[in-house]
Amino acid sequence: MKKVKYFYNTQTLKYEKLVVTLRVKVLRILGFVSAAIVTGFIFLSISYRVLDSPKEKNLRRDLEVMTEKYEEMQGRMKEVKSQLAELEHRDNEIYRVIFEASPIPDSTRAGNMAKEEELTQMASFSSSEIIASTGSLLQELVHRIGIQAKSYEKIDDLVKNKQKMLASIPAIQPVSNKDLKRIASGFGYRIDPIYKTVKYHSGLDFAAPAGTPIYATGDGVVEDASMSDVGYGNHVVVNHGYGYKTRYGHMFRIKVKTGTAVKRGDVLGWVGSTGKSTGPHCHYEVEKNGEKVDPVYFFFNDLSPEEFDRMLKIARSGNQSFD
């Protein structure tokens, strides 16, 4: 039942029925609707500022996932960078020193121009593209490390070969000579003991009592073990590989045979005076790539710097050779 409202009319001093006109009703309705619209707009504005929309929630969730992935990639990048730094250090400071190669410049490894170009491109990327680009770079670094590891496997073989080479290069004296008194004649032009003329002497003469052991000065294979009454007399030639050969002449007796593998320090025979010789001694020669060189520079395993200096002075004296 519709309520009827009355009001007291002071003019007529009576209670009269309140009649609301259509215009007033319309204005009231419009006022209510306007207030509702303004209130709703204010509420929505506050909501958009404080609360996330569904799209923003999805974007925020995607951003959190990408941030986690990016931090994970950054961690892996640091590990990869550390590994590469170690490999580069070993490459420059160890392997390239061993093989007498120049270190690779850091600018070559970093590729500065490529790096700058990549940074310029990444400046225009979106977040997802940066993540994808970072992942691609990470994969490239991992691939490079794999290639480098395979390269080091080859270098390991080279190192082993280098160790073999160091063991093969002549590096000790052929006879025991601790007091350095057994060098009788040096390398170069000397007085021939028989013809008494100046002739080229292609080795060192170590004077020693007959029967003194003669040692291989490096690892190798006996190329020649010949018995003769002329020239070098009973002598042994050892092929050390890497272009090196050594000859031991005028032996009293030979211990090894042609084709025998020998190690540095193995006895090849004993001092004698066979062939063209004026007394018991070991004529010792070093050959490098077919050229005879001064053996005095191949005693680095035997001598201290002071002893080496003394030996140089003795070997350079212009005395008469023994053969």
C-alpha positions as CSV (number, residue, x, y, z in Angstrom):
1,M,0.0,0.0,0.0
2,K,1.4,3.3,-1.1
3,K,2.3,5.7,1.8
4,V,0.6,9.0,1.7
5,K,2.6,12.0,3.1
6,Y,1.0,15.1,4.6
7,F,2.4,18.5,5.6
8,Y,1.1,21.3,7.7
9,N,0.2,24.3,5.7
10,T,0.8,27.4,7.7
11,Q,-1.3,29.4,5.3
12,T,-4.5,27.5,5.7
13,L,-3.6,26.1,9.2
14,K,-4.5,22.6,7.9
15,Y,-2.8,19.3,7.2
16,E,-2.7,18.9,3.5
17,K,-1.7,15.9,1.2
18,L,1.9,16.2,-0.2
19,V,1.8,16.0,-3.9
20,V,5.2,15.6,-5.8
21,T,5.1,16.8,-9.3
22,L,6.6,14.8,-12.3
23,R,9.3,17.4,-12.7
24,V,10.5,17.0,-9.2
25,K,10.5,13.3,-9.5
26,V,12.5,13.4,-12.7
27,L,15.1,15.8,-11.1
28,R,15.4,13.5,-8.1
29,I,16.0,10.4,-10.3
30,L,18.5,12.3,-12.4
31,G,20.3,13.5,-9.2
32,F,20.5,9.9,-7.8
33,V,21.7,8.5,-11.1
34,S,24.4,11.3,-11.4
35,A,25.6,10.7,-7.9
36,A,25.8,6.9,-8.5
37,I,27.8,7.5,-11.7
38,V,30.2,9.8,-10.0
39,T,30.6,7.5,-7.1
40,G,31.2,4.5,-9.4
41,F,33.8,6.5,-11.4
42,I,35.6,7.5,-8.2
43,F,35.6,3.8,-7.1
44,L,36.8,2.5,-10.4
45,S,39.6,5.1,-10.4
46,I,40.8,4.1,-7.0
47,S,40.5,0.4,-7.9
48,Y,42.6,0.8,-11.0
49,R,45.3,2.7,-9.0
50,V,45.3,0.2,-6.1
51,L,44.1,-3.1,-7.6
52,D,45.5,-5.0,-10.7
53,S,43.4,-5.8,-13.6
54,P,43.4,-9.4,-14.9
55,K,45.7,-8.3,-17.8
56,E,48.1,-6.6,-15.3
57,K,48.0,-9.6,-13.1
58,N,49.1,-11.8,-16.1
59,L,51.8,-9.3,-17.0
60,R,53.1,-9.1,-13.5
61,R,53.2,-12.9,-13.3
62,D,55.0,-13.1,-16.6
63,L,57.5,-10.5,-15.4
64,E,58.2,-12.4,-12.2
65,V,58.8,-15.6,-14.2
66,M,61.1,-13.7,-16.6
67,T,62.9,-12.1,-13.7
68,E,63.6,-15.5,-12.2
69,K,64.8,-16.9,-15.5
70,Y,67.0,-13.9,-16.0
71,E,68.5,-14.2,-12.6
72,E,69.1,-17.9,-13.2
73,M,70.7,-17.1,-16.6
74,Q,72.9,-14.4,-15.0
75,G,74.1,-17.0,-12.4
76,R,75.0,-19.4,-15.2
77,M,76.6,-16.6,-17.2
78,K,78.9,-15.8,-14.2
79,E,79.9,-19.5,-14.0
80,V,80.5,-19.7,-17.7
81,K,82.5,-16.4,-17.6
82,S,84.6,-17.8,-14.8
83,Q,85.3,-21.0,-16.6
84,L,86.2,-19.1,-19.8
85,A,88.6,-16.8,-17.8
86,E,90.3,-19.9,-16.4
87,L,90.6,-21.5,-19.8
88,E,92.0,-18.2,-21.3
89,H,94.5,-17.9,-18.4
90,R,95.7,-21.5,-18.9
91,D,95.9,-20.9,-22.7
92,N,97.9,-17.7,-22.4
93,E,100.1,-18.4,-19.4
94,I,100.7,-22.2,-19.6
95,Y,100.0,-23.8,-23.0
96,R,101.2,-21.1,-25.2
97,V,104.3,-20.6,-23.1
98,I,105.1,-24.3,-23.4
99,F,104.6,-24.3,-27.1
100,E,106.4,-20.9,-27.6
101,A,103.3,-19.3,-29.1
102,S,102.2,-15.7,-28.7
103,P,99.2,-15.2,-26.3
104,I,95.8,-14.4,-28.0
105,P,95.0,-10.7,-27.4
106,D,92.0,-10.2,-25.1
107,S,90.4,-7.9,-27.8
108,T,90.4,-10.8,-30.2
109,R,88.7,-13.1,-27.7
110,A,86.1,-10.4,-26.6
111,G,85.3,-9.3,-30.2
112,N,84.8,-5.6,-29.2
113,M,83.0,-4.6,-32.4
114,A,80.6,-7.5,-32.3
115,K,80.0,-6.8,-28.6
116,E,79.1,-3.2,-29.2
117,E,76.8,-4.1,-32.1
118,E,75.0,-6.6,-29.9
119,L,74.5,-4.1,-27.1
120,T,73.1,-1.6,-29.6
121,Q,70.6,-4.2,-30.9
122,M,69.6,-5.2,-27.4
123,A,68.7,-1.6,-26.4
124,S,65.6,-1.8,-28.7
125,F,64.6,-5.3,-27.5
126,S,61.5,-6.1,-25.3
127,S,62.0,-8.0,-22.1
128,S,61.1,-11.4,-23.7
129,E,63.5,-10.7,-26.6
130,I,66.3,-9.8,-24.1
131,I,65.6,-13.2,-22.3
132,A,65.7,-15.0,-25.7
133,S,68.9,-13.2,-26.7
134,T,70.6,-13.9,-23.4
135,G,69.6,-17.6,-23.7
136,S,71.1,-17.7,-27.2
137,L,74.3,-16.1,-26.0
138,L,74.5,-18.5,-23.1
139,Q,74.1,-21.5,-25.5
140,E,76.9,-20.0,-27.7
141,L,79.2,-19.7,-24.6
142,V,78.5,-23.3,-23.6
143,H,79.3,-24.4,-27.2
144,R,82.5,-22.4,-27.2
145,I,83.6,-24.1,-23.9
146,G,82.9,-27.5,-25.4
147,I,85.0,-26.7,-28.4
148,Q,87.7,-25.3,-26.2
149,A,87.6,-28.5,-24.1
150,K,88.2,-30.6,-27.2
151,S,91.0,-28.3,-28.2
152,Y,92.7,-28.9,-24.8
153,E,92.4,-32.6,-25.3
154,K,94.6,-32.1,-28.4
155,I,96.9,-29.8,-26.4
156,D,97.2,-32.5,-23.8
157,D,98.6,-34.7,-26.5
158,L,101.0,-31.9,-27.5
159,V,102.1,-31.6,-23.9
160,K,102.8,-35.3,-23.7
161,N,104.8,-35.0,-26.9
162,K,106.6,-32.0,-25.5
163,Q,107.6,-34.0,-22.4
164,K,108.9,-36.7,-24.8
165,M,110.8,-34.1,-26.7
166,L,112.4,-32.7,-23.6
167,A,113.4,-36.2,-22.6
168,S,114.9,-36.8,-26.0
169,I,116.9,-33.6,-26.5
170,P,120.6,-34.1,-25.4
171,A,121.0,-32.6,-22.0
172,I,123.8,-34.2,-20.0
173,Q,127.5,-34.9,-20.6
174,P,128.4,-38.3,-22.1
175,V,130.9,-39.1,-19.4
176,S,131.0,-38.4,-15.7
177,N,132.7,-35.0,-15.4
178,K,131.7,-33.5,-12.0
179,D,135.0,-31.6,-11.6
180,L,134.8,-30.3,-15.2
181,K,138.4,-31.5,-15.8
182,R,137.8,-34.0,-18.6
183,I,137.1,-31.6,-21.5
184,A,140.3,-31.9,-23.5
185,S,139.3,-30.0,-26.6
186,G,136.3,-27.9,-27.7
187,F,134.2,-27.3,-30.7
188,G,135.6,-25.3,-33.7
189,Y,139.0,-24.9,-35.3
190,R,141.7,-26.8,-33.4
191,I,145.2,-28.1,-34.0
192,D,145.0,-31.6,-35.5
193,P,147.1,-34.0,-33.2
194,I,148.5,-35.9,-36.2
195,Y,149.0,-33.3,-39.0
196,K,149.6,-30.4,-36.6
197,T,147.5,-28.1,-38.8
198,V,144.4,-26.1,-37.9
199,K,141.3,-28.1,-38.8
200,Y,137.7,-28.0,-37.9
201,H,136.8,-30.0,-34.8
202,S,133.1,-30.9,-34.9
203,G,132.6,-32.0,-31.3
204,L,134.0,-32.1,-27.8
205,D,136.7,-34.4,-26.6
206,F,136.3,-35.8,-23.1
207,A,139.6,-37.3,-21.9
208,A,139.0,-40.3,-19.5
209,P,140.6,-43.6,-18.5
210,A,139.9,-46.5,-20.9
211,G,136.8,-48.4,-19.7
212,T,135.0,-45.2,-18.4
213,P,131.3,-45.6,-19.1
214,I,129.8,-43.5,-21.9
215,Y,126.1,-42.5,-21.4
216,A,123.3,-41.6,-23.8
217,T,122.6,-37.9,-23.4
218,G,118.9,-38.2,-24.3
219,D,116.2,-40.7,-25.1
220,G,116.4,-42.2,-28.6
221,V,117.1,-45.1,-30.9
222,V,120.6,-46.3,-31.9
223,E,120.9,-45.5,-35.6
224,D,124.5,-46.9,-36.0
225,A,126.8,-49.0,-33.8
226,S,129.9,-49.6,-35.9
227,M,133.3,-51.2,-35.2
228,S,136.1,-49.5,-37.1
229,D,139.8,-48.9,-37.0
230,V,139.7,-45.6,-38.8
231,G,137.9,-42.2,-38.4
232,Y,135.6,-42.3,-35.3
233,G,136.7,-45.9,-34.6
234,N,134.2,-47.9,-32.6
235,H,131.3,-45.4,-32.4
236,V,127.5,-45.1,-31.8
237,V,125.0,-42.7,-33.3
238,V,121.8,-42.1,-31.5
239,N,118.8,-40.6,-33.3
240,H,116.8,-38.7,-30.7
241,G,114.1,-37.5,-33.1
242,Y,113.0,-33.9,-33.4
243,G,116.0,-33.3,-35.7
244,Y,118.6,-34.3,-33.0
245,K,121.4,-36.9,-33.3
246,T,124.4,-37.5,-31.2
247,R,127.7,-39.4,-32.0
248,Y,130.0,-41.0,-29.5
249,G,133.4,-42.0,-31.0
250,H,136.6,-44.0,-30.3
251,M,135.0,-46.5,-27.9
252,F,136.9,-49.4,-26.5
253,R,133.8,-51.5,-26.7
254,I,130.2,-51.0,-27.7
255,K,127.4,-52.2,-25.5
256,V,124.3,-51.4,-27.7
257,K,123.2,-52.6,-31.1
258,T,121.6,-50.8,-34.1
259,G,117.9,-50.4,-33.5
260,T,118.2,-50.5,-29.7
261,A,116.0,-48.0,-27.8
262,V,117.9,-46.1,-25.2
263,K,117.0,-43.7,-22.3
264,R,119.0,-40.8,-21.1
265,G,121.8,-42.1,-18.8
266,D,121.9,-45.6,-20.4
267,V,125.4,-47.0,-21.0
268,L,126.3,-47.1,-24.7
269,G,129.8,-48.4,-24.4
270,W,133.2,-47.6,-22.8
271,V,135.9,-45.0,-23.4
272,G,138.8,-46.2,-25.7
273,S,141.2,-44.9,-28.3
274,T,140.1,-46.7,-31.5
275,G,140.2,-45.1,-35.0
276,K,142.0,-41.7,-35.5
277,S,142.9,-41.1,-31.9
278,T,146.0,-40.1,-29.9
279,G,144.7,-41.2,-26.5
280,P,141.7,-42.6,-24.5
281,H,138.8,-40.2,-24.9
282,C,135.2,-39.9,-26.0
283,H,134.6,-37.7,-29.1
284,Y,131.0,-36.3,-28.7
285,E,129.0,-34.6,-31.4
286,V,125.5,-33.1,-31.5
287,E,123.7,-32.7,-34.8
288,K,120.6,-30.5,-35.2
289,N,118.6,-30.8,-38.5
290,G,121.7,-32.2,-40.3
291,E,124.1,-29.4,-39.0
292,K,126.7,-30.1,-36.3
293,V,126.4,-27.7,-33.4
294,D,128.5,-27.0,-30.3
295,P,127.6,-29.7,-27.7
296,V,128.6,-27.4,-24.8
297,Y,125.1,-25.7,-25.0
298,F,123.4,-29.1,-24.3
299,F,124.5,-29.7,-20.7
300,F,121.8,-27.7,-19.0
301,N,120.7,-30.8,-16.9
302,D,124.2,-31.3,-15.6
303,L,125.5,-27.9,-14.7
304,S,124.8,-24.9,-12.5
305,P,125.2,-21.4,-14.1
306,E,128.7,-21.1,-12.5
307,E,129.8,-24.5,-13.7
308,F,128.4,-23.8,-17.2
309,D,130.5,-20.6,-17.3
310,R,133.6,-22.5,-16.4
311,M,132.9,-25.1,-19.0
312,L,132.5,-22.5,-21.7
313,K,135.9,-21.1,-20.9
314,I,137.5,-24.5,-21.0
315,A,135.8,-25.6,-24.2
316,R,136.8,-22.3,-26.0
317,S,140.5,-22.6,-25.2
318,G,142.5,-23.1,-28.5
319,N,144.2,-26.4,-27.5
320,Q,145.0,-29.5,-29.6
321,S,142.2,-32.0,-30.2
322,F,142.6,-35.7,-29.5
323,D,141.4,-36.8,-33.0
